[in-house]
Amino acid sequence: MNPILDIQHVTHSFGQHTALQDISFSVKQGEVVGLIGRSGAGKSTLLRCLCALERPQQGHILLDGVDLTTQPERQLVRIRRRIGLVFQHFNLLTSRTVAGNIALPLQIAGCPRKEQAARIAELLDLVGLKGFEKKYPSQLSGGQKQRVGIARALAANPTLLLCDEATSALDPESTNSILNLLADINRKLGLTIVLITHEMDVVRRFAQRILVLDHGRLVEDGTLLDFLRDGQNNRTLQTLLADIRPSLPTFLTGTLADTPQQGPHKTIIRLVLSGDSASEPLFSELSAQFGVQAALLQGGVTTVGEHLSGDMILSLEGDRTEQALSHLKMAAQNMEILGYVPSHS
Ligand SMILES: Nc1ncnc2c1ncn2[C@@H]1O[C@H](COP(=O)(O)OP(=O)(O)OP(=O)(O)O)[C@@H](O)[C@H]1O
């Protein structure tokens, strides 16, 4: 199947400054992709290119097979209607009601009045705002405003939904509910979603696949599990992952040594698990097979997309710790020894 979005060797500069450098990736129909990067990485510039507000100086951007970089402006106006945009600050018209805001793209598309009302009711139901038609944006919470923003973005049945820092202005609870809503929309409508953000925690919970932009270059393309497993020596990934990874408890940082001490000690490890291994009874297994006592110090198992994934810091203690470590190395996606502490720590 052809990709819904195909970015080929896109380069774009502002004067001497290269904001995007030879970017290539493609997105399949129905995929949920998180595009992450620090401030200045080039996210907004790429987003503007994706929705044809900026024409890259080099390369091609194909949306459903149509090259945006070669279309005349009047064609681009029509193509932009096929891209739903969700903004950080909602961009709602304060003088219009909720229904009036959602109606806007329908009016631009020339949708008959009767059909507009039915479509608005359908969209309000989809985003969980039934009965909110007559309210004004000033009467809504941030999360509700973003639901209106999403309904408006979906109104004209877009081919692609682009979310630009869609949760960055929201509190954690609203962020969660908006991410759940977007996941629900992806499941129900099979809509392709590209979510642009600087927050790893957002893509961690939501994206099936993560693209990392750094200094205008696409430096990573993979799943969170790929990054946790292989990112140990990758500074860009380490910086991004530091926001979401469990860290060593402070009460241990002072006593952690690089080599095992004389006398009874615990081995402190970081473990990345996925799929079956994340749901297995790890602690009882280590105890039964090796007589090793394992204690969870930080982290745990969470659901990432459809899969279970574990990222945790453990302490292990027992005479057969070496054998237990060899076993974990085989069973886990990644196992790293962080150091050793005296038993009484
Ligand atoms: N119109 C412009 N003129 C000149 N330089 C620009 C322009 N737009 C962006 N840049 C530069 O291009 C680089 C990428 O900017 P961009 O806004 O795409 O990054 P970003 O990842 O979206 O950052 P942020 O998260 O802070 O919004 C930056 O160095 C920025 O200063």
The ligand as an SDF file (V2000), in Angstrom:
LIG
                    3D

 31 33  0  0  0  0  0  0  0  0999 V2000
   10.7510   32.5830    9.5270 N   0  0  0  0  0  0  0  0  0  0  0  0
   11.9670   32.2900    9.9950 C   0  0  0  0  0  0  0  0  0  0  0  0
   13.0200   33.0720    9.7110 N   0  0  0  0  0  0  0  0  0  0  0  0
   14.2610   32.7640   10.1450 C   0  0  0  0  0  0  0  0  0  0  0  0
   14.5580   31.6740   10.8990 N   0  0  0  0  0  0  0  0  0  0  0  0
   13.5510   30.8630   11.2210 C   0  0  0  0  0  0  0  0  0  0  0  0
   12.1930   31.1200   10.8020 C   0  0  0  0  0  0  0  0  0  0  0  0
   11.4140   30.1260   11.2740 N   0  0  0  0  0  0  0  0  0  0  0  0
   12.2320   29.3010   11.9740 C   0  0  0  0  0  0  0  0  0  0  0  0
   13.5000   29.7380   11.9300 N   0  0  0  0  0  0  0  0  0  0  0  0
   14.6640   29.0530   12.5480 C   0  0  0  0  0  0  0  0  0  0  0  0
   14.6580   27.6980   12.1280 O   0  0  0  0  0  0  0  0  0  0  0  0
   14.9740   26.8190   13.2080 C   0  0  0  0  0  0  0  0  0  0  0  0
   13.8430   25.8380   13.4230 C   0  0  0  0  0  0  0  0  0  0  0  0
   12.7240   26.5620   13.9330 O   0  0  0  0  0  0  0  0  0  0  0  0
   11.3300   25.8760   14.2690 P   0  0  0  0  0  0  0  0  0  0  0  0
   10.4130   26.9520   14.7180 O   0  0  0  0  0  0  0  0  0  0  0  0
   10.9120   25.0370   13.1200 O   0  0  0  0  0  0  0  0  0  0  0  0
   11.7390   24.9290   15.5010 O   0  0  0  0  0  0  0  0  0  0  0  0
   10.8020   24.1880   16.5440 P   0  0  0  0  0  0  0  0  0  0  0  0
   11.3740   22.8320   16.7120 O   0  0  0  0  0  0  0  0  0  0  0  0
    9.3890   24.2940   16.1160 O   0  0  0  0  0  0  0  0  0  0  0  0
   11.0220   25.0500   17.8630 O   0  0  0  0  0  0  0  0  0  0  0  0
    9.9590   25.3890   19.0450 P   0  0  0  0  0  0  0  0  0  0  0  0
    9.6630   24.0930   19.7400 O   0  0  0  0  0  0  0  0  0  0  0  0
   10.7370   26.3350   19.9130 O   0  0  0  0  0  0  0  0  0  0  0  0
    8.7700   26.0220   18.3960 O   0  0  0  0  0  0  0  0  0  0  0  0
   15.2580   27.7190   14.4220 C   0  0  0  0  0  0  0  0  0  0  0  0
   16.6480   27.8950   14.5300 O   0  0  0  0  0  0  0  0  0  0  0  0
   14.5690   29.0200   14.0690 C   0  0  0  0  0  0  0  0  0  0  0  0
   15.2350   30.1140   14.6630 O   0  0  0  0  0  0  0  0  0  0  0  0
  1  2  1  0
  2  3  1  0
  2  7  2  0
  3  4  2  0
  4  5  1  0
  5  6  2  0
  6  7  1  0
  6 10  1  0
  7  8  1  0
  8  9  2  0
  9 10  1  0
 10 11  1  0
 11 12  1  0
 11 30  1  0
 12 13  1  0
 13 14  1  0
 13 28  1  0
 14 15  1  0
 15 16  1  0
 16 17  2  0
 16 18  1  0
 16 19  1  0
 19 20  1  0
 20 21  2  0
 20 22  1  0
 20 23  1  0
 23 24  1  0
 24 25  2  0
 24 26  1  0
 24 27  1  0
 28 29  1  0
 28 30  1  0
 30 31  1  0
M  END
$$$$
